[in-house]
Each structure stands twice: as C-alpha cells, then as structure tokens.
C-alpha cells in the first residue's frame, strides 16, 4: 500500500509491524526534522505515542541521528531529531532507519490490549470507547458514559481471559466499498469519516474488527495480563504485562501488611477501612478539642508572663500544634505597645503588632532578608515560613530589639 506517487510517505509498518530496520531516501530536510520517502517509524496518532530510534547515513555509518518524535502532516511523516541536523544529511541521500525495539514492542502490546478491553466493554455493556491514550506502561480509556464497578470488574476478567487464551491478531486492507459484510456488521470506528479509498482493519479473531492505523502485536498472549491502575466513572487507567504483575504483587503485599495492622484477614481489609476512617475522624476531633484546651491555657500563661523589650510587651510561644486562626482567636486584640510572635502549624511564624513604629510586615520583611525565607502580610499581622523554629524566633526578637533602639 504505497503513497509514493503523490509524494506521501509510504508507511512500512502497515505492511510489516515487526520491521525494525529499513532503508529510505531523504525527501526533505526541515528545521529539526527529516522527511523520508518511506518509513517504519510510527507517527503519533490515534492516542498512541510515536516510535523513537535512529537514522544513519548509508555512506557514513558513524553519522547517527537520534529520532525523538515522529508525526504525520498532510500525508508526510516528519522524523524530529535531537540536536542540530548535520550538513552531510542532504535530500536524495539514502538512510537506514532503526526503531527502538523495546518501545515498539510495548506500544504494540499496549494498543492491542486497548482493542481487547474496549471490545469487551462495548459487547457486554454497550459502552463505546471515545478516546484512548496509549503509553508504554499505562493505557487510559475514555468511555462515552460511566461504567459501574461491577461492570468493570467483569470486563477485566473477560479481557484477561481473552488475552491469556492467545487470540490471533491480523491487519487487513480493503477498499471502502468492498469490505466483507460479516466484517462490516461488527466493524468498530467511523467508516464514513475515512477519507482514503482503502482502509486498514485490525481483526482479533471473533472478538474485534476495528478501523485502526496503529501498530499491534500478533497474538494476545504476548500482552500478559491487565491490572487496574485507576478508575473514575467513565475513565479507566490500567497497566499490562510485567508492570501489571509488579503492581499486583506490590498491592498484595500492601494489603497483607495492612491486614496485620488491622488485625484482620487480607480479604477483610476493604470492609475494615470505613470503620478505621471513621475512628480516625473521631480521634482527630478529640485531638482538636484537646489542642484548643491546651492552647487556651498556654495563652493565659503567655499573657501573664510577657517579655519586656524597650518598654513594650512581647508575647512569645511555640504553638506548632495549633492552627493560625485558633491562635489569633485566643490572642484577641492587643493593647497599645504590645507585640506577639508565635510559631503555628505549618510551621510558620506569625507576628502581630499594635505598635505604630514597628509594623508586623516590616519585621517579617527584615526576617526574610536575613534568612531567605518567604513571607508577608499587613501592618498588624504578618507571617513567614520557618526552617528552624527556635532559632528563627531568636532572630525575630533580635530584629525587634534593633528596631526599638
């Protein structure tokens, strides 16, 4: 299936998806890309990432360029190169293209797995796939409507059974008006939107017939198993093969570890989690109430024992366990010639001032200049980040002493 007569790039991967090395002629050199008369590099499209690899001049095998990205524009495939294209690469010269084998294999298996899962979901639950993003390890499928957990669980079981059964995967070419009726009836994809006279159909035995220009493996057994990575209503993300096994093993070990902490069997962990979460919420509420009681008592002590610097009262304390808003509530409005410096949850340092000639934001500004911390605020209340609470409190006290002199 050649496009060379109309200057389009001939797509070799359509004929042989396992062709990892090929020869081609340079048609055009663009700013950071090279257009060939034919290529086995898959250009990014249909949600599948592009191939990567190298181009080598036939007459100079040492002149090797890294192909970092490939795309198709107006029927021509552009191979984008890392760095500047050397001057010895010229139009009309022959190059050897070499595809990154591991990436191609991963993308082929990933794409085929998406065909299987999408076909299972549509056949069993009448939910079509509207888009798929196919990476080397993670595939994300976007459905036309949400799928339930029960439906998704069933779909994954069925899909894995199909993968492990070893179903043959074929690519076929037909003229649009000559597609066999038995294939046309089950064909996935929008045939009326295909502009070419010929179409490419990927067939997975009795499971799927789809219009598709991507690369695929030859048998579903090559894929391994699918493992759910994430799920939210109409969006499904999953892994496959060795990555799926790694995730499954890691999750299993995690569940076993959690079951020991919860003093339950691994199969009971999911049912125990809601109770644990509810208990945690109750403990957090109790802890919050205790913190408020402690804060109230400590604030009384702080107000009764202020520091005195150059005729002003300074309240200082480390309230790292308390939220800023609660600390300010307990502090209340300061009388004239009073200043407060508190560490609060964050941790951050809060400066509160009722002294006209010693604005809170001015103190924080000087502190930030000295320590490279960040902060800001108003004349009366300002705050700054802190890396060393005890030391930073001392620095602010020194700033106040200097300013009050």
Rosetta blueprint (number, residue, H / E / L):
1 X L
2 X L
3 X L
4 X H
5 X H
6 X H
7 X L
8 X L
9 X L
10 X E
11 X E
12 X H
13 X H
14 X H
15 X L
16 X L
17 X L
18 X L
19 X L
20 X L
21 X E
22 X E
23 X E
24 X E
25 X E
26 X E
27 X E
28 X E
29 X E
30 X L
31 X L
32 X L
33 X E
34 X E
35 X E
36 X E
37 X L
38 X E
39 X E
40 X L
41 X L
42 X L
43 X L
44 X L
45 X E
46 X L
47 X L
48 X E
49 X L
50 X L
51 X L
52 X L
53 X E
54 X E
55 X E
56 X E
57 X E
58 X L
59 X L
60 X E
61 X E
62 X E
63 X E
64 X E
65 X E
66 X E
67 X E
68 X E
69 X E
70 X E
71 X E
72 X E
73 X E
74 X L
75 X L
76 X E
77 X E
78 X E
79 X E
80 X E
81 X E
82 X L
83 X L
84 X L
85 X L
86 X L
87 X L
88 X L
89 X L
90 X L
91 X L
92 X L
93 X L
94 X E
95 X E
96 X E
97 X E
98 X E
99 X E
100 X L
101 X H
102 X H
103 X H
104 X H
105 X H
106 X H
107 X H
108 X H
109 X H
110 X H
111 X H
112 X H
113 X H
114 X H
115 X H
116 X H
117 X H
118 X H
119 X H
120 X H
121 X H
122 X H
123 X H
124 X H
125 X H
126 X L
127 X L
128 X L
129 X E
130 X E
131 X E
132 X E
133 X E
134 X E
135 X L
136 X L
137 X L
138 X E
139 X E
140 X E
141 X E
142 X E
143 X E
144 X L
145 X L
146 X L
147 X L
148 X L
149 X H
150 X H
151 X H
152 X H
153 X H
154 X H
155 X H
156 X H
157 X H
158 X H
159 X H
160 X H
161 X H
162 X H
163 X H
164 X H
165 X H
166 X L
167 X L
168 X E
169 X E
170 X E
171 X E
172 X E
173 X E
174 X E
175 X E
176 X H
177 X H
178 X H
179 X L
180 X L
181 X H
182 X H
183 X H
184 X H
185 X H
186 X H
187 X E
188 X E
189 X L
190 X L
191 X H
192 X H
193 X H
194 X L
195 X L
196 X L
197 X L
198 X E
199 X E
200 X E
201 X E
202 X E
203 X E
204 X E
205 X L
206 X L
207 X L
208 X E
209 X E
210 X E
211 X E
212 X L
213 X L
214 X L
215 X L
216 X L
217 X L
218 X L
219 X E
220 X H
221 X H
222 X H
223 X L
224 X L
225 X L
226 X E
227 X E
228 X E
229 X E
230 X E
231 X E
232 X E
233 X L
234 X L
235 X E
236 X E
237 X E
238 X E
239 X E
240 X E
241 X H
242 X H
243 X H
244 X H
245 X H
246 X H
247 X H
248 X H
249 X H
250 X H
251 X H
252 X H
253 X H
254 X H
255 X H
256 X H
257 X H
258 X H
259 X H
260 X H
261 X H
262 X L
263 X L
264 X L
265 X L
266 X H
267 X H
268 X H
269 X H
270 X H
271 X H
272 X H
273 X H
274 X H
275 X H
276 X H
277 X H
278 X H
279 X H
280 X H
281 X H
282 X H
283 X H
284 X H
285 X H
286 X H
287 X H
288 X H
289 X H
290 X H
291 X H
292 X H
293 X H
294 X H
295 X H
296 X H
297 X H
298 X H
299 X H
300 X H
301 X H
302 X H
303 X H
304 X H
305 X L
306 X L
307 X E
308 X E
309 X E
310 X L
311 X L
312 X E
313 X E
314 X E
315 X E
316 X E
317 X E
318 X E
319 X E
320 X L
321 X L
322 X L
323 X L
324 X H
325 X H
326 X H
327 X H
328 X H
329 X H
330 X H
331 X H
332 X L
333 X L
334 X L
335 X L
336 X L
337 X L
338 X E
339 X E
340 X E
341 X E
342 X E
343 X E
344 X E
345 X L
346 X L
347 X L
348 X E
349 X E
350 X E
351 X E
352 X E
353 X E
354 X L
355 X L
356 X L
357 X L
358 X L
359 X L
360 X H
361 X H
362 X H
363 X H
364 X H
365 X H
366 X H
367 X H
368 X H
369 X H
370 X H
371 X H
372 X L
373 X L
374 X L
375 X E
376 X E
377 X E
378 X L
379 X L
380 X L
381 X E
382 X E
383 X E
384 X E
385 X E
386 X L
387 X L
388 X L
389 X H
390 X H
391 X H
392 X H
393 X H
394 X H
395 X H
396 X H
397 X H
398 X H
399 X H
400 X H
401 X H
402 X H
403 X H
404 X H
405 X L
